[in-house]
């Protein structure tokens, strides 16, 4: 295993959530990702537990 760890970004998490939601709902990843980004301000005070 490599000692170099890849930094996980918010963008990567957003893409992951969008793709798993797309699989479950049948919507496109692009559509869900756009909706998540639009709601970003609504949840700005929350932080991700990483």
N, C-alpha and C positions, 0 to 999 in steps of 0.2 A: 504494500500500500504506500502511496506517495505521501511524503511529509507535507507537500503543498496542499493546503485546503482552499477550495474555491469559496469565495465570500458569497453568501446568500444575500441577495438584494431584495428590496420591497417589490421591484419589478418582476423578479423571478417568482416570488410568492403570489403576486397578482396573477401572473400567467398560469401558474399551477392551479389556483382556485378557479380561474376561468375555464381551463381545459377540463377539470374534473366536473364542474357544473355543466359544461356543454355536453359531456358524455351522458350525464344523468337526465338532462332536459331536452336534448336534441337540438338546442340552439347552437349557433356558431361561436367559436372561441372569441372571434373579433367583436361580436355583438356584446357578449357578456363582459369582456375586458373593457369595452367602451363604457358600459353601464357602471362597472365598478369604479372606473376613473372619474366618472361624473359625480358619483356619490362620495368622493374622497373628502370633500369639505364637511360633509355631514358627520363624519366620524373622525375628524382631525384630532380630537382630544384623546382618542384611544391609541395605544401603542401595541405593537405586536410582541408577543412573548417569544423571543428567539433564544 
